[in-house]
Amino acid sequence: MHVGTRLPIAIAKRISKLHKHHHTSNRGWAINNGFANSTPFDFDYAAYDKDSYADMWRMNIELHDAMNSHWNETVGDDDAQDAFGLWVIQSWGGIRKHKDETLEKYFYEAKNFNTIDGKEGVSSYSKLMAAKNCEKFFILDARVAVALNVLQLEYFAGHRYFFDVLGTQNKKINTFNKIYKRKQYEAIGYRVFEGDVYAFFNALVHKMADYLGVRGIEVEMMLFDNAENIIADLDAVEKQYATNLEYWQWRLGDWDKRKKKRTTERLNATGYNLV
C-alpha cells in the first residue's frame, strides 16, 4: 500500500499538537536499577535527570543510538547478538512470553535480512529492528497502534488504515481495544493489512518526521507517550466514531449512485434508452 503525503501530514499535525499540550504531564521513560544493571553495553543512565521529562526524552533517543552502536559492534558474533536481542525483547521491551523457536526466528531474520514484515509478532520484532537501526525502523506496539487508529478518525481526505496490534499489559489500552475492535474500524471504512503493516508503518513515520522536522524515533515516541491521552475521553472518541459511521454510510451510498449512473451512461451510449 502506498503511504502518500496527505495522511502522514494530517496525523503529524495532530500528534504534534497533542504532544505539546500534554508533554509536561506525561510519564516519560522510567529506568530502574535492575534494568540499568542488565544492559549489555556501557550506557550512563545516571547522566540523565530522571525527574526531567526533557532529559528522559533525550535519554531514550540516545539509548536507541547506543543500542544501534552495540548491534554494529557485534556483527558476526551470533552469540552476542542473540543475547542482545533477548535483552531487547524481554528486558527493554518487557515481552517474555515467547517460544524459543520464535525468538530464534526473530534473531535470524534481524541478522540476515534488511527488514521483517508480517502481522504476527510485530510488537516484538519491531523492537529488535529498532535496536538494530533506529533511523530506518520504529517500534509498532499496542500503544502506537491505538494512537494511529484513533488519530485517523478525524481524517476524511483519503484511505485510512487499521493497525492490528492488540497484545499489551497496559490496562487502559487493553480496555479500549475490547471496545473498538477490528470490525468496528472496518465498519467505518478502514483498510486492514494483509501482511505489509510494518513496512507501511515505517514509511508513514518517516513522512511524518520529514514534515515535523524531527527524527523518526521522536514521532514514534510522541505516539507511544500520548496514546493514553488520545483515548482518555471515551465520550469524545464515541462521538468521533458516530460521525465516521454516518459519513461512511453516506460515502457508500454515494459510490453506489455514481456506479449506477456510469452504468446507465455506458448502456445509453451503446443504444439503450434508460432513464
C-alpha positions in Angstrom: 0.0 0.0 0.0 1.2 3.5 -0.9 1.6 5.9 2.0 1.1 9.2 0.1 1.5 12.6 1.8 -1.9 13.7 3.0 -2.3 11.0 5.7 1.1 11.4 7.3 0.8 15.2 7.3 -2.7 15.0 8.9 -1.5 12.6 11.6 1.7 14.5 12.2 -0.2 17.8 12.8 -2.5 16.2 15.3 0.1 14.2 17.3 2.5 17.2 17.4 -0.3 19.4 18.8 -1.3 16.8 21.4 2.3 16.2 22.4 3.0 19.9 23.0 -0.2 20.1 25.1 0.4 17.0 27.2 4.2 16.6 27.5 4.5 18.3 30.9 2.2 15.7 32.4 3.3 12.6 30.5 5.2 10.0 32.4 8.2 9.7 30.2 10.6 6.8 30.3 11.5 5.4 33.7 14.6 3.4 34.3 15.1 1.1 37.4 18.4 -0.2 38.7 17.7 -3.8 37.6 17.2 -2.8 34.1 20.2 -0.5 34.1 22.4 -3.2 35.5 21.3 -5.7 32.9 22.2 -3.5 30.0 24.8 -5.5 27.9 26.7 -2.4 26.8 28.0 0.8 28.5 25.4 3.4 29.0 25.5 6.1 31.7 21.9 6.3 32.9 23.0 8.4 35.8 23.9 11.2 33.4 20.2 12.0 33.0 17.8 13.6 35.5 15.0 11.1 36.0 12.7 13.9 37.1 13.2 15.9 33.9 10.9 15.0 31.1 13.3 16.6 28.6 16.2 14.7 30.0 14.4 11.4 29.8 13.2 12.1 26.3 16.9 12.7 25.3 17.9 9.6 27.3 15.5 7.4 25.3 16.8 8.7 22.0 20.5 8.3 23.0 19.8 4.8 24.4 18.5 3.8 20.9 21.6 5.2 19.3 23.7 3.2 21.8 21.8 0.1 21.0 22.5 0.6 17.3 26.2 1.0 18.0 26.2 -2.2 20.1 24.5 -4.1 17.3 27.0 -2.9 14.7 29.9 -3.7 17.0 28.7 -7.3 17.5 28.0 -8.1 13.8 29.5 -11.5 13.1 29.2 -12.6 16.7 26.0 -14.6 16.7 26.0 -15.4 20.5 26.5 -11.7 21.4 23.8 -10.5 19.1 21.4 -13.2 20.2 22.0 -12.3 23.9 21.5 -8.6 23.0 18.3 -9.5 21.1 16.9 -11.4 24.1 17.7 -8.4 26.3 15.9 -6.0 23.8 12.7 -8.1 23.7 12.5 -9.3 27.3 14.2 -6.7 29.5 13.9 -3.5 27.5 10.6 -4.5 25.7 9.1 -6.3 28.7 7.8 -9.1 26.5 8.7 -12.5 28.0 6.1 -14.9 26.5 7.9 -16.3 23.5 8.7 -19.8 22.5 12.5 -20.4 21.9 11.9 -21.1 18.2 10.1 -17.8 17.8 12.9 -15.9 19.3 15.4 -17.8 17.2 13.4 -16.8 14.1 13.4 -13.2 15.0 17.2 -13.2 15.7 18.0 -14.9 12.5 15.8 -12.6 10.4 17.2 -9.5 12.1 20.8 -10.6 11.4 20.2 -11.7 7.9 17.5 -9.6 6.4 17.1 -5.8 5.8 13.5 -5.9 7.1 11.0 -8.2 8.8 7.4 -7.8 7.7 4.3 -9.5 8.8 1.4 -9.2 11.2 2.4 -11.8 13.8 4.8 -10.6 16.5 5.2 -7.1 15.2 5.3 -5.6 18.7 8.3 -7.9 19.5 10.3 -7.9 16.2 9.9 -4.2 15.7 11.8 -3.6 18.9 14.6 -5.7 17.7 14.7 -3.9 14.3 14.7 -0.5 16.1 17.6 -1.7 18.2 19.4 -2.6 15.0 18.7 0.6 13.2 16.5 3.3 14.8 16.9 5.6 11.7 15.1 3.1 9.5 12.9 1.0 11.8 10.5 2.0 14.5 8.5 0.2 17.2 4.9 -0.7 16.4 3.3 -1.8 19.7 -0.2 -1.6 21.0 0.1 2.0 22.3 1.4 3.3 19.0 -1.2 1.3 17.0 -4.1 2.7 19.1 -2.8 6.2 18.7 -2.6 5.9 15.0 -6.0 4.3 14.7 -7.8 6.9 16.7 -6.0 9.9 15.2 -7.3 8.8 11.8 -10.9 9.2 12.9 -10.5 12.9 12.0 -9.1 12.2 8.6 -11.5 12.1 5.7 -9.2 13.1 2.7 -8.3 9.5 1.7 -7.8 6.0 2.8 -7.4 5.1 6.4 -5.6 2.0 7.8 -6.2 -0.2 10.8 -3.1 -1.2 12.8 -4.0 -4.5 14.4 -1.7 -4.7 17.4 -3.7 -5.9 20.4 -1.4 -7.6 22.9 -0.5 -5.2 25.8 0.0 -5.1 29.5 -1.4 -1.6 29.6 -4.9 -1.9 31.2 -6.3 1.3 29.6 -5.2 0.3 26.1 -6.4 -3.2 26.6 -9.8 -2.0 27.8 -10.1 0.3 24.8 -9.2 -2.4 22.4 -12.1 -4.5 23.7 -14.5 -1.7 22.8 -13.0 -0.8 19.4 -12.0 -4.0 17.7 -11.1 -4.7 14.1 -14.7 -5.0 13.0 -15.5 -1.5 14.4 -12.8 0.0 12.2 -13.8 -2.0 9.2 -17.4 -0.7 9.6 -16.2 2.9 9.0 -14.0 2.1 6.0 -10.6 1.5 7.5 -8.4 -0.8 5.3 -6.9 -3.9 7.0 -3.4 -5.0 6.2 -2.8 -8.5 4.8 0.9 -8.6 5.8 2.8 -5.4 4.9 1.8 -3.5 8.0 5.3 -2.9 9.3 6.7 -1.6 6.0 3.8 0.8 5.7 4.2 1.9 9.3 7.9 2.7 8.9 7.2 4.7 5.7 4.4 6.6 7.5 6.6 7.5 10.4 9.4 8.7 8.0 7.0 11.0 6.2 5.6 12.3 9.5 9.1 13.0 10.7 10.1 14.8 7.5 7.0 17.1 7.8 7.7 17.9 11.5 11.5 18.2 11.0 12.4 15.7 13.7 13.8 12.2 13.8 11.5 9.3 13.2 12.2 7.9 16.6 10.7 11.1 18.1 7.5 10.6 16.1 7.3 7.0 17.5 7.8 8.4 21.0 5.1 11.0 20.6 2.6 8.3 19.5 3.7 6.0 22.4 3.7 8.6 25.1 0.4 10.2 24.1 -1.7 7.0 23.5 -3.5 7.2 26.8 -4.2 10.9 26.3 -5.7 10.2 22.9 -8.2 7.7 24.3 -8.7 9.3 27.7 -12.1 10.9 26.8 -14.1 7.9 25.7 -17.2 10.0 25.1 -15.3 12.2 22.6 -14.0 9.1 20.8 -17.5 7.6 20.7 -18.8 10.9 19.2 -16.0 10.8 16.6 -16.8 7.2 15.8 -20.5 8.0 15.3 -19.6 10.8 12.9 -17.4 8.4 11.0 -20.2 5.8 10.8 -22.6 8.4 9.4 -20.0 9.6 6.9 -19.1 6.1 5.7 -22.8 5.2 5.1 -23.2 8.3 3.1 -19.9 7.5 1.2 -21.1 4.0 0.4 -24.4 5.3 -0.9 -22.7 8.0 -3.0 -20.4 5.4 -4.5 -23.4 3.2 -5.4 -25.2 6.2 -7.1 -22.1 7.0 -9.1 -21.7 3.4 -10.1 -25.3 3.2 -11.3 -25.0 6.5 -13.2 -21.9 5.3 -15.0 -23.6 2.0 -15.9 -26.6 3.9 -17.3 -24.5 6.3 -19.3 -22.5 3.3 -20.7 -25.6 1.4 -21.7 -27.2 4.5 -23.3 -24.1 5.1 -25.3 -24.5 1.6 -26.8 -28.1 2.1 -27.9 -30.2 1.5 -24.8 -32.6 4.2 -23.7 -32.5 4.2 -19.9 -33.8 6.9 -17.7 
